Amino acid sequence: MASKGTYAIGIVLVVLVLFAGYFIFVGESVNVYMDGENVTSQTIVSPFAGVDTNELNKEICDYTFQTMNSTSGDSKSLKQGILRICLDHGLDSVKVKLDSSVGENEIPILFHVHGTSMYPTLSDGDTVIVKKTKDVQVNNIVVANSSEYGNIIKRVSEVKGDQVHLTSDNKDVSTEYRNGVLYETKGVDTWVSINDIYGVVENK
Protein backbone atom coordinates (compact mmCIF):
# COMPACT_ATOMS: atom_id res chain seq x y z
CA MET A 1 0.00 0.00 0.00
CA ALA A 2 1.35 3.39 -0.97
CA SER A 3 1.74 6.02 1.74
CA LYS A 4 0.47 9.61 1.63
CA GLY A 5 4.05 10.74 1.19
CA THR A 6 4.41 8.58 -1.91
CA TYR A 7 1.22 10.08 -3.37
CA ALA A 8 2.48 13.60 -2.63
CA ILE A 9 5.81 12.92 -4.32
CA GLY A 10 3.98 11.44 -7.29
CA ILE A 11 1.78 14.53 -7.63
CA VAL A 12 4.81 16.84 -7.41
CA LEU A 13 6.60 14.86 -10.11
CA VAL A 14 3.55 15.01 -12.38
CA VAL A 15 3.29 18.79 -11.87
CA LEU A 16 6.99 19.24 -12.61
CA VAL A 17 6.73 17.13 -15.76
CA LEU A 18 3.70 19.09 -16.95
CA PHE A 19 5.44 22.37 -16.09
CA ALA A 20 8.57 21.38 -18.00
CA GLY A 21 6.46 20.14 -20.89
CA TYR A 22 4.71 23.50 -21.07
CA PHE A 23 7.99 25.36 -21.60
CA ILE A 24 9.21 22.76 -24.07
CA PHE A 25 6.00 23.13 -26.07
CA VAL A 26 5.56 26.90 -25.75
CA GLY A 27 9.25 27.74 -25.75
CA GLU A 28 11.09 30.80 -24.50
CA SER A 29 9.88 34.08 -25.94
CA VAL A 30 10.31 37.85 -25.81
CA ASN A 31 7.35 40.10 -26.58
CA VAL A 32 8.19 43.76 -27.24
CA TYR A 33 5.60 46.50 -27.71
CA MET A 34 6.35 50.07 -28.86
CA ASP A 35 4.01 53.05 -29.15
CA GLY A 36 6.59 55.56 -30.41
CA GLU A 37 7.44 56.90 -26.97
CA ASN A 38 7.28 53.92 -24.61
CA VAL A 39 8.64 50.39 -24.80
CA THR A 40 7.55 47.32 -22.85
CA SER A 41 9.27 43.95 -22.86
CA GLN A 42 7.90 40.66 -21.51
CA THR A 43 10.08 37.56 -21.39
CA ILE A 44 8.71 34.07 -20.90
CA VAL A 45 11.40 31.63 -19.77
CA SER A 46 11.56 28.57 -17.59
CA PRO A 47 12.14 29.39 -13.91
CA PHE A 48 14.87 26.74 -14.04
CA ALA A 49 16.85 28.83 -16.54
CA GLY A 50 18.21 31.02 -13.73
CA VAL A 51 17.64 34.23 -15.72
CA ASP A 52 17.04 37.63 -14.10
CA THR A 53 14.10 38.63 -16.31
CA ASN A 54 13.95 42.14 -14.83
CA GLU A 55 17.51 42.86 -15.94
CA LEU A 56 16.92 41.14 -19.28
CA ASN A 57 13.79 43.21 -19.97
CA LYS A 58 15.63 46.41 -19.03
CA GLU A 59 18.45 45.67 -21.48
CA ILE A 60 15.95 44.84 -24.22
CA CYS A 61 14.04 48.08 -23.63
CA ASP A 62 17.26 50.14 -23.64
CA TYR A 63 18.38 48.53 -26.90
CA THR A 64 14.95 49.07 -28.46
CA PHE A 65 15.10 52.78 -27.60
CA GLN A 66 18.55 53.01 -29.23
CA THR A 67 17.18 51.38 -32.39
CA MET A 68 14.16 53.69 -32.46
CA ASN A 69 16.40 56.76 -32.25
CA SER A 70 18.82 55.60 -34.94
CA THR A 71 18.28 56.26 -38.65
CA SER A 72 19.81 52.88 -39.46
CA GLY A 73 17.76 50.67 -37.14
CA ASP A 74 14.96 48.48 -38.49
CA SER A 75 12.86 45.57 -37.22
CA LYS A 76 15.31 42.97 -38.54
CA SER A 77 18.32 44.50 -36.78
CA LEU A 78 16.20 45.03 -33.64
CA LYS A 79 15.29 41.33 -33.50
CA GLN A 80 18.92 40.32 -34.07
CA GLY A 81 20.05 42.63 -31.27
CA ILE A 82 17.45 41.23 -28.87
CA LEU A 83 18.56 37.69 -29.71
CA ARG A 84 22.18 38.66 -28.92
CA ILE A 85 21.11 40.08 -25.56
CA CYS A 86 19.18 36.90 -24.77
CA LEU A 87 22.20 34.80 -25.75
CA ASP A 88 24.34 36.83 -23.32
CA HIS A 89 21.86 35.76 -20.63
CA GLY A 90 22.16 32.09 -21.57
CA LEU A 91 19.03 31.87 -23.72
CA ASP A 92 19.76 30.44 -27.17
CA SER A 93 16.32 29.44 -28.46
CA VAL A 94 14.18 32.52 -27.93
CA LYS A 95 11.35 33.60 -30.23
CA VAL A 96 11.12 37.39 -30.56
CA LYS A 97 7.81 39.08 -31.36
CA LEU A 98 7.63 42.79 -32.17
CA ASP A 99 4.35 44.67 -32.03
CA SER A 100 3.59 48.37 -32.12
CA SER A 101 1.01 51.10 -32.57
CA VAL A 102 1.72 51.02 -36.35
CA GLY A 103 1.61 47.25 -36.77
CA GLU A 104 3.49 44.01 -36.21
CA ASN A 105 7.23 44.07 -36.98
CA GLU A 106 7.09 47.86 -37.37
CA ILE A 107 8.94 50.50 -35.34
CA PRO A 108 7.16 53.79 -34.51
CA ILE A 109 8.73 57.08 -33.43
CA LEU A 110 6.96 60.00 -31.77
CA PHE A 111 8.08 63.30 -33.34
CA HIS A 112 7.24 66.82 -32.15
CA VAL A 113 6.87 69.52 -34.80
CA HIS A 114 8.78 72.78 -34.24
CA GLY A 115 8.10 75.83 -36.38
CA THR A 116 5.65 76.62 -39.15
CA SER A 117 7.51 75.35 -42.24
CA MET A 118 4.95 72.55 -42.76
CA TYR A 119 1.89 74.74 -42.20
CA PRO A 120 -1.00 74.27 -42.93
CA THR A 121 -0.46 70.47 -42.99
CA LEU A 122 1.34 70.51 -39.65
CA SER A 123 1.42 73.23 -37.03
CA ASP A 124 4.02 74.19 -34.47
CA GLY A 125 3.59 71.90 -31.44
CA ASP A 126 1.90 69.04 -33.31
CA THR A 127 2.93 65.49 -32.47
CA VAL A 128 3.08 62.85 -35.20
CA ILE A 129 3.77 59.12 -35.36
CA VAL A 130 6.53 58.11 -37.76
CA LYS A 131 6.88 54.53 -39.05
CA LYS A 132 10.54 53.66 -39.53
CA THR A 133 11.17 52.77 -43.17
CA LYS A 134 13.44 53.59 -46.10
CA ASP A 135 10.61 52.94 -48.53
CA VAL A 136 9.67 56.55 -49.28
CA GLN A 137 7.60 57.90 -52.15
CA VAL A 138 7.04 61.34 -53.64
CA ASN A 139 4.50 63.30 -51.53
CA ASN A 140 5.29 61.35 -48.33
CA ILE A 141 5.99 63.44 -45.25
CA VAL A 142 9.17 62.13 -43.64
CA VAL A 143 11.47 62.81 -40.71
CA ALA A 144 15.15 62.99 -41.62
CA ASN A 145 18.47 63.86 -40.04
CA SER A 146 19.90 66.61 -42.25
CA SER A 147 23.56 67.51 -41.91
CA GLU A 148 22.55 71.13 -42.57
CA TYR A 149 19.39 71.47 -40.47
CA GLY A 150 19.44 68.60 -37.97
CA ASN A 151 16.25 66.58 -37.47
CA ILE A 152 13.58 67.92 -39.83
CA ILE A 153 10.09 66.96 -40.95
CA LYS A 154 9.47 67.69 -44.63
CA ARG A 155 7.65 66.50 -47.75
CA VAL A 156 9.34 64.33 -50.38
CA SER A 157 9.25 66.15 -53.72
CA GLU A 158 11.68 63.96 -55.67
CA VAL A 159 13.63 60.70 -55.34
CA LYS A 160 16.80 60.11 -57.37
CA GLY A 161 18.52 56.83 -56.56
CA ASP A 162 19.52 57.05 -52.90
CA GLN A 163 19.00 60.83 -52.77
CA VAL A 164 15.74 62.38 -51.58
CA HIS A 165 14.65 65.98 -52.16
CA LEU A 166 12.75 67.49 -49.25
CA THR A 167 10.72 70.70 -49.23
CA SER A 168 8.47 72.62 -46.86
CA ASP A 169 4.71 72.86 -47.37
CA ASN A 170 4.73 76.49 -46.25
CA LYS A 171 5.83 78.49 -49.31
CA ASP A 172 5.50 81.91 -47.66
CA VAL A 173 8.65 84.05 -47.61
CA SER A 174 9.08 86.59 -44.83
CA THR A 175 11.62 89.41 -44.53
CA GLU A 176 12.77 91.46 -41.59
CA TYR A 177 15.49 93.96 -40.74
CA ARG A 178 17.89 93.06 -37.96
CA ASN A 179 20.61 95.55 -37.07
CA GLY A 180 20.14 97.27 -40.40
CA VAL A 181 20.43 94.01 -42.39
CA LEU A 182 17.52 92.57 -44.39
CA TYR A 183 16.98 88.88 -43.65
CA GLU A 184 14.78 86.60 -45.75
CA THR A 185 13.16 83.54 -44.20
CA LYS A 186 11.69 80.75 -46.30
CA GLY A 187 11.02 77.05 -46.10
CA VAL A 188 13.63 74.32 -46.34
CA ASP A 189 14.65 73.03 -49.77
CA THR A 190 17.33 70.35 -49.43
CA TRP A 191 18.60 66.92 -50.48
CA VAL A 192 19.35 64.11 -48.04
CA SER A 193 20.52 60.52 -48.38
CA ILE A 194 17.92 57.79 -48.00
CA ASN A 195 20.09 56.55 -45.11
CA ASP A 196 19.39 59.82 -43.26
CA ILE A 197 15.63 59.24 -43.21
CA TYR A 198 14.00 57.88 -40.06
CA GLY A 199 10.66 57.08 -41.65
CA VAL A 200 7.28 58.21 -42.95
CA VAL A 201 4.63 60.11 -41.01
CA GLU A 202 1.63 57.85 -40.42
CA ASN A 203 -1.13 60.01 -39.00
CA LYS A 204 -1.23 62.97 -41.42
Residue, then its C-alpha position, 0 to 999 in steps of 0.5 A: m500500500a502506498s503512503k500519503g508521502t508517496y502520493a504527494i511525491g507522485i503529484v509533485l513529479v507530475v506537476l513538474v513534468l507538466f510544467a517542463g512540458y509546457f515550456i518545451f511546447v511553448g518555448e522561450s519568448v520575448n514580446v516587445y511592444m512600442d508606441g513611439e514613446n514607450v517600450t515594454s518587454q515581456t520575457i517568458v522563460s523557464p524558472f529553471a533557466g536562472v535568468d534575471t528577467n527584470e535585468l533582461n527586460k531592461e536591457i531589451c528596452d534600452y536597446t529598443f530605444q537606441t534602435m528607435n532613435s537611430t536612422s539605421g535601425d529596423s525591425k530585422s536588426l532590432k530582432q537580431g540585437i534582442l537575440r544577442i542580448c538573450l544569448d548573453h543571458g544564456l538563452d539560445s532558443v528565444k522567439v522574438k515578437l515585435d508589435s507596435s502602434v503602427g503594426e506588427n514588426e514595425i517601429p514607430i517614433l513620436f516626433h514633435v513639430h517645431g516651427t511653421s515650415m509645414y503649415p497648414t499640414l502641420s502646425d508648431g507643437d503638433t505630435v506625429i507618429v513616424k513609421k521607420t522605413k526607407d521605402v519613401q515615395v514622392n509626396n510622403i511626409v518624412v522625418a530625416n536627419s539633415s547635416e545642414y538642419g538637424n532633425i527635420i520633418k518635410r515633404v518628399s518632392e523627388v527621389k533620385g537613386d539614394q538621394v531624396h529631395l525634401t521641401s516645406d509645405n509652407k511656401d511663404v517668404s518673410t523678410e525682416y530687418r535686424n541691425g540694419v540688415l535685411y533677412e529673408t526667411k523661407g522654407v527648407d529646400t534640401w537633399v538628403s541621403i535615403n540613409d538619413i531618413y527615419g521614416v514616414v509620417e503615419n497620421k497625417 
